[in-house]
Amino acid sequence: MQVTELLVRFSLLFILFFPPLCFSQSYPERGIDSLWKDVNHNLVLQDYESAVRTARLIKEKYPDFPLGSMLCATIEISKSYDLGTGYNSGLIDSLLNISFLLSEAMLEKNTMEVWANFFAGASLGLKAYFSAVQKDLVNAFVDGYSALQYFDKCLQADAFFYEAKIAIGTYLYWKSAKTSDLSWLPFFNDNRLAGIELLKSASDSASYNKFFARYSLFWIHLNEKNFEEAAKISNEFLKEYPGNRLFKYTAAKAVKDKNPEEALVYFEELVEDYRAMNNNHYKEIVYLHNSAQLYHRLMIYDKVIEYCDYILGIGRLSDYVESNLEERLVRVEKLRNDALRLSSKN
């Protein structure tokens, strides 16, 4: 797995789960808490229109509160990632800057206010994601480290603020995983085990915390090649949210090495999901390619050729899709040629 992809895995935890939390430490104001949970529910259902409608309502009702802007950025990122569309960087940067500045304004009144520190940290966590997407790994780590300082203040204010433990544990693990070759240098200690322990302690808390922490643990298990543990977690997700496309993807990732036939079921279901939408072919191509690779492993070369021909025959791709999938399309053609060569020997 490439460094950038691993960074994105780390960042997705901020995108999809930290900002729209609905956990045991519910926000004390009921109006905010209820709207927040509504956004979270619709986001996991991938109902982006309903989610953004509620997030904008939060912005309107609570203009000096950072949550609304942060949720709008979260939804924009989540939607773009899910649908394979270009990120509106200008809008997202603006929303995150507003969210961070409003958090800082709250901290001017009380530097140890737990929620203000959480919002500031989550805003910077999302900014770290954009640095990773733009392959700016230095700023990704800088923003991630800055976010860590705010989450640490959360724990200083409330030792049982499990959301901070999830954020810190996630950062510690992935930072160490991506700098393992530099562990002999100062400031590059291997903190993977410490990160895992923080996540495990958070996963033993209330049910919402357990969900978020276990999602982070899923990617860690996958990175550590603990495929059985990863599969257990992905199955739990799908039981609760059977239609979620991200969770179908995690399920496929968990089983593809040991059970490619089962992974094919998930990948081909994802292809149908995106075909049923007004899609731009981005994710359709990605999952068709994943399927073709698995058929190649299974030596079913006629399916490999069929899928690759279909991908290469898709016309009128947008500039965004074509530029982002350029390398993949080259690999698709190579896979097709290899399948043609091998099938001719049979």
Summary of the structure (lengths in Angstrom):
residues: 346
radius of gyration: 20.9
end to end distance: 32.6
largest distance: 74.5
contacts: 1166
relative contact order: 0.08
helix: 77%
strand: 0%
